Amino acid sequence: MVQLLKVHGSQNQFFILDQTELKTKLNQEELVALTKQITDPAKGLLDGADGVLVIDHSDHDGTLGSMQVINTDGSIASMCGNGLRTVSRYLSDKYHQNSFKVETMDSDLAVHRETSLAPGVPTFSVEISPVTFNKESLPFDNLDGDTLIDREVPAFTKGLKFTAIAVPNPHLISFVSEEVMNSDVLGKLGKELNQPNPYFTDGVNVSFAQILDHNQLFVRTYERGVGFTNACGTGMSATSLAFCLNHPEVSDFEETISVYNPGGMVKTRVHDDDGSYHIDLIGNATFTHKVEIPETDLHANQLQHAEITDTGEQKDYLNFVNDLKQQEA
Ligand SMILES: N[C@@H](CCC[C@H](N)C(=O)O)C(=O)O
């Protein structure tokens, strides 16, 4: 039997598969097929998820393992902030270390265990970097200029300003009113830019943000390869950077920013090292279920013999979210 975990960061949900625990690792084709099946709300397990996080060995200095991110549609993402927190907890528990690095597609990122956000809510801080703005790294095309920072793009939506940032996965961000946040604009734009289109040929994660107060945001994201999610960690990190750059009167580099999202709340801290940026993303790493499954079934993409155990952790997470709502009221 092999153990998978169902996990979430701000209720952005994933299954974790540790390839190092298998007799025979799943090949890339098997991983993609498993992801499409297990994350499907109808055909998968536990109402599906937003992707699969695949852990493997890493031989890089200071790392305890590597993480590959597979979106629910089978596309591969270079990074996942909420996912990295849960992978960090998994590796931290497995190797009894609280501060280390995790190899991701583009870089080895520093992570560490943090003081819990609330009782029973394990919390991790992860580094979000490298950060770039140039059109080649996102990539984008057919928009004026080599970067897109706080500019109107009428082809996207009239009257809104957009900022494009790679962290290193691609994000398009707009600061909007409450009315626009509650409209169907984000859903329509997210869908348009994640089907064949002349602007973001590889698709893009689209986030709308509302400024709530000094160093306080609400962010909602339509994710590439997934659709609407409860939260997107890299999206909230990129949005925090756009907040510091575009709205300096209500935000501070190096200070804690509270980022509320439909799945809860995270904290970010944006660092400016002489124009080179990186972000700390701090939030929950919750394991909701353990899934035991025969290894042969995993290779054959058959899920009917999976045995599921509830960890009981979600109760504490929901208490944390309820406390946030009470503080708001
Ligand atoms: N939910 C993630 C981002 C996952 C990848 C994204 N959909 C992409 O394709 O870039 C996060 O928490 O960062």
The ligand as an ORCA input file, in Angstrom:
! r2SCAN-3c Opt
* xyz 0 1
  N      -2.366     27.361     -6.675
  C      -0.990     27.604     -6.885
  C      -0.542     27.856     -8.292
  C      -0.679     26.579     -9.124
  C      -0.122     26.727    -10.508
  C      -0.907     27.641    -11.403
  N      -2.232     27.159    -11.671
  C      -0.130     27.802    -12.723
  O      -0.420     27.091    -13.715
  O       0.790     28.635    -12.747
  C      -0.387     28.532     -5.852
  O      -0.816     28.439     -4.689
  O       0.563     29.258     -6.141
*
